Amino acid sequence: MSIFSTVLFLIAASQFYWAWRFWRFLGKRLARPVLRWTVAAVVLAIYLELWNFNFGAFRRPTAVHLTWTDALLVAPFMTWAVSSFFGALIALLFAIPQSIVGLARRIEARGQHDAPASPERRVFLERTAQVAIAAPFFAGAYGLLYGRLNLETPVQRISLPRLPQAFEGFRIAQLSDIHIGPFMPEEQIRKYVDMANALKPHLTVLTGDFVTFDWRTQNAVVDALSGLKAPFGVFGCLGNHDAWSGVEHTITKLFRERGIRILRSEAVPIAIGGDAINLIGTDFQSKHRFGPSEPVTNLLGDIVPLLARDRVNILLSHNPDTFDRAAELGVDLSMAGHTHGGQAALEFISPELAPSRLVTPYVAGWFRKPGGQLYVNRGIGTIGVPIRIGAPPEITIYQLTRG
């Protein structure tokens, strides 16, 4: 069973808990069984239709503008689906100790007929559980209405001892994981393009996942990104979703027609006077099977001939898991995306509370190991559910320095 199928199954299973809660709610409000069953049947029919509509979205063309359907049916339902899953999980976590305590109390009461009850404690636990169960719904609303739009533009200072003096203070802007669609429409991408240009980078790079699953959206995302401007050019690499949607060749051609060069196992020198740095790009690679993508046995074998031993090498690789191999090869700096920073992460509570840590240790931010450095951009788009919690969208500015 794939990760997607597993997640979908768990979300579906959690809905039985909420169906049970809703049935109990109707039982308290509607005394007549016929009326209760009628209301339940109507709500169930509407719910099943919403479920079919939303999870059948892969069969429909993806809109590149926000529509009323997406705003009123897709966003609330998908947010509910994820929030209700975590709400049901929290309810289960509270139910286990409550059941143990209740069993212990009954055993104690049998031995001591005058054992005192503790209604205050019971009320406190019930209210605490209610607040905890409601928390995912408030978090989901926050992630939908604010978290996914709260763009950050961090400046990451990168020390490269081999950097030529001419590149001291050189600025590179990185955008990643666009995922054009109704919740990252053309208009929003153009806004981010203007923001990136206003940061005045010398060079701009794009690290993949321009589309999600619909190849028909490639023209729109290229149009929206074509406004990127930088004195030393705009370059990029492709992500797994670009491969899965079958647009690798066509989107590369569309970008080239707009003056943006996608590097597919290619390198290009970025020169100032007689000095240069070596910019390399590669398609999505993983040593493990990832969805339809086959595992790569010789990870980054395609870039070995492209490395310039006498220059700083900067690698654009969508998957941050290529970093270990890149560091072994002596790539000075890797720029990646792919993880969305976890998209729904609680790393402000604990570094381990990010879904992406299930598949990679490189979720977001800066990493260093002998041989090289890595920065993982959180991207600007979303996938699956249009929310971001603890992982705001990001346009990164790198400032290169010799020391």
N, C-alpha and C positions, 0 to 999 in steps of 0.2 A: 504494500500500500504506500503510495507517495505521500510526501509531507502535506501537500494540498488536500489530498483525499482524507488523510487522518484529521487535519484541522477541521475540515468540513463535517466529518462524522462527529467529532467532539462537540462542535457548535450545535449540530442537529440533536445530539443526545441531551444537551443542556436545556433544550426547549421543552422537554418533558417536565422538567422541574417547574418552569414558568407556567406550563399548561395546568399542572396540579395546583399551583398558587392561584391562578385565575379561576379555576373551578371552585376552590374554597371561597374565594372572594364572592363569586356569584351565589354560592350557597348561603352566605350571610346576608346578601342583599335581596335575593329573589326567592320567596318562599314557594311559589308554584313551580313544580318540576317541569311542566311543559314550557313555561317561559324561560326557565333556566337553560334547558336543552336547546331551545330555539336561538337564544342569544349566543350560546357556546358554538352552535353550528355555523351561525353567520360569521362570527369572529374567526373561527377556524378556516372557513372558506376564503375570507379576505386574506388571512395570514398565509395560507398555502399559495394563493395567487401572487402575493408579494414575494414569497420565497422563490417561486418558479420564475418570476419576472427578473429578479435580481441575479440569481445564480445561473440564469440562462442568458446573461448579458454577453457572454463570449460568442454567442451565435449572431449577435447584432452588430452593425457598424458602430464604431466608437465615435461619439460626438467630440468635436474639437472646440466646442463652445458650451458653456453651462446652459442646460435646458431646464424647463420647469419640471420635466419628468425626473431628471437627475436630482434636482434640488428638493423635490417634495416626496419622491418615492425611493430613490436609490440611496442618497446620503443618510436619511434618518434610519432606513431599514438596516443598512450595512453597519451603521454605528450601533444600533440596537443588537444586531447579531453578535458582535464582538463584546459589547458591554454586558449583555445578558449571559454570555459564556463565563466571563470572569465573575459576574455576580453569583451565578449558580455554583461556581467553584468555591467562592468564599462562603456561601451558605453551607456547602458540604463540610468545609473545614471547621465551621462553627458547630455543625450538627454532631460531629464525632465527639468532641469533648463534652458537649451538653448531654449526649446520650450516656457517656461514661459516668458523668456526675449524677445523672438521674438514676442510673442503675445502682450506683453506690449508695445513693440516698434511700432507695427502696429497700436495699439489703439492710441498711442501718435501721430503717424504720421497723422492719420485721423483728429485729433483735431488741429494739427499744421503742415500745409502743407510744411513749411520750416524747419521741424525738421532735424537737422544734422545727417547724418549716421556716424557710427563708425567702419570703415573697420579694423583699427588696433586692436580694441578690439575683433572683430570677428575672425581675423586671429590668435590672441593670444589664444583665447579659443579653436579654431580648433586644433592648434598645441599641446596645453596642453592635449586635449582629445586624440590625436594620441599617444602621449608619454605614457599616462596612460593606454591606451588600449594595447599598445605593451609591457608594463611592465610584465604582466603574462607570456608572451612567453619567455622573457629573464629569468624570474625566473624559469620557467619550465626547460629550458635548463641547468641552473645552478644546479637545484635540481637533474637532471638526471646525468649530467657528473661529478659533484663534491659533492653536498650536501649529496647524499646517501652513499658516500664512505669516508666522512670526519670523521672518527671514533675518538671519544673522550674516554679517560679513567680517569674519575674524581675519586678522592679519597674522600669519604664521611666519616667524623669522626662521630661516633655514641656513645653518652654517655649513658651508662646503669649502673645506680647506684648499681644494684644487681649483676653486673658482677663479677665472681670470679677473684681474683688477678692473677691466672694462665693464664687468657685469656686477660690480659692487652696487647693491641697492636695486638690482633688476627685479621688476614686479611681474608676477604671473597670476592671472585670474583663472580659477577653475570652477566650471559648472558641471554638474553631473546628474544622472537619473532624472531626466526631464519628465518622461512618462506623460506625454501630451494626452489630454482627454478632457472630459467635462470639468474635472476638478483641478486641472492644470491647463486651462484653455490658452489659445493663441494670445489673447490679450494679456494674460498674466505673464506668459513667457516674454512677451515684448517689454513688459514693465521691468522684468528682471534683467533683460538685455540692456536696457537703459541704465539700470543701477550698476551693472558690471562695467559698462563703458565709463560711467561717472567716477569709478574707482581708479581710472587712468592706468591700467596695466600696460606694460610693454608688450606682453604676449598673453593670449587667452587660449585655454585648453578646455576641451569637452571630453568627459570620460564615460560616454555610452549610455545606453538605455534611453534612446530618444523616443521610441514608441513603446507600447506594452505588448499587445497581441495583434492589433489590427494594422496590416500593411498600408491600408488606405489613408492613414494619418501621417505618413511620412512627408508628403508635400507641405502640409501645414506646419509641421515642426521645423522643417528646413527654412520655410519662409520666415517663421518667427525668429529663428536664431541667426538669420542672415544679416541682421543689423549689428552683430558683434563687430567691433573695430578695435584693432591694436596695431601699433607701429610695426611690430615684428610678425604679425599675422595671427591667424586663428587656426588651430590644429585640434585633432581629436582622435579617439579610438571608438570601437563599437562594444556594446554590451551584450549580455545573454539574450535579452528580449529582442534586440535587433536581429539576432540570429534566429530566434524562435519564430519571429514573425516573417522571416524570409526576405528582409530588406537590405541585407548586407551590401550587395552590389549596387542596387538602385539608389539607396540613400547616400552611398559614397559618391556616386555620380552626381546626384542632386546637389550635395554640398560642394563638390568641386566646381560646379557651374556657378555657385554663389561666392567662390573665392575662399572656401573653407576646405582644408585638406585633411581627410581622414587617413591616418597612418595605419595600414594593415600589414604588419610585419615589415615596416619601413622605418627609416631614420632620415632626419633632415638636420643639417647644421643651422644653428641660430648664431649668426655672426655679427660682431661689432668690430669693425676694423679688421685686424689680422687675428683676432681671438674668436673662439666659438665654443658653444656647448652643443652636445649631441642629444637631440630630442627623438625618442623612439616610441613607436606605438604598436600595439598588438591587439588582436581580437580576444574575446573572452576565452580564458583557459582555466581549467581546473583539473587537479590530479584525481578528483573524485567525480563520479557521475552526478551531474546537476540537471535535473529535469531531462529534457530531450538531448542535452549536451553530453557527448561522450567524454569519458576521462582522457586526459592527455598524458601519455606515458613520459614523454620528454618535455617536461614543463619549461616553457620559455626557450625551447631549443631553436625557435625561429629567430630570436633576437641575438643569439650568440655571434653571428657574423656581422651584426650591425653595431656592436659595441666599439667605441673609440677609446682605446687604452690611454691615450694622451689627453683626453678631454673629460669634463664632467658629463655623465650620462644621466638623463632624466627619462623615466619610463612612464608612459600612459598605459595603464592596464586596469580595465574595469574591475576585475576581481582582486581584492586585497590579498587573497591567499597566495598570489604569486610572489609576495614579498620575500618569503624565506629563500626561494630560489634566486630572486633578483639580487638579494644581498650576497649570496654565495658567488654570483657572477660579477659582483663589484659595481652594480648599478647604484649610483650615488643617491638618487632620490626617485622613489616611486610615488605616483599619484593615482589614487583609485577611488571608487565609489561603491555601488552595488548594495550596500547594507542598509541604506537610508538611516544610518545611525541607530538601527533597531526599529525605527518608526514609532513604536510604542514601547518606550524604555523607561525604567525607573532607576537609572544609574545614579541619580542624585540621592537615592536611598542606599543602593548597593551596586557596585560595578558589575555584578553578575546578573542583574535584572534587566536583561535586554534579549529579546528573542533571537537576534542575530548571533549571540554567543553560542547558540546551539550548532552553528555551522562554521563560525570563524572566530578566532580570538581578536581579530582586527576589526572592531565594530565602527569606531569613529575616532578621529583625531590623529595625533602624531605618535609615531613609534620609531624606535631606533634599535639596531642590533649591529654587531660587527659586520662591516661591509656596506651598510647603507641605511637609509631612512625611508619612512613611509608616512604619507598622510592620507587618511580616508575621509573623503568629503561626504557629508550626510545627504547631499542631493537636494533638489528643490521639489520633486514630485512625490507622489504616493502610489501605492499599488494595493489592490484589494479593497481596503477600507480607507476612505479619505480623511484620516486623522493622523496627527503627530502629537505624541506625548513624551516629553523629555528628550526629544530629538528634533529640534527646530530645523527648518530648511536652511541651506547654507550656500553662499558664494564665498569661496576662500581666496584670499590674496596672499601669495607667497612673496616674501621679501628675501632675496638671496644675499648672502654676505660671506666673506672669506673667513670670518672668525668672530 
